[in-house]
Amino acid sequence: MLVNIGKGLELDVDLAKLPEPVREHVIYIGLRNILMDAHAGITADKSTDVEADSLAVSEKKLASMYAGEVRTVGTRTGDPVKSEAIRIASDIIKVQWKKAGKKLAELDSKVLRDAAVALVDKTPAIADQARANVAANKALDIEVDVSALTA
């Protein structure tokens, strides 16, 4: 079984070589994660009965799995300019946050991202700088010996 482990890496796992207790553990962890993900969006601000609603969506997910439905992992294709713009805006916000005497550990990552997106939307110069940075990075054309990166 070819397993995508992130960062563009895949491992070919021979399931037959896994001892039964290991296979059971892997199945348990996988099912737990999938079923936990199914109800992760059910929160007190979205539901009057979080426990019941969480159980309902988890049971629905399990039923869909019993029916043979699977969600496959897609390859992420993002906009490098947008990503760079959000990174620049995040850095600007972090600098201002520190100037205000606050610790970065106190800054919620979702709040930071939302604020960065809003800053990009209202500050065209950030997108302009992001385009320039992305273009400059593409122009570098540097080769790296990736064989030295494997351990």
Beta strands, then each sheet from edge to edge (+ up, - down):
strand 1: 2-6
strand 2: 9-12
sheet 1: 1+ 2-
end
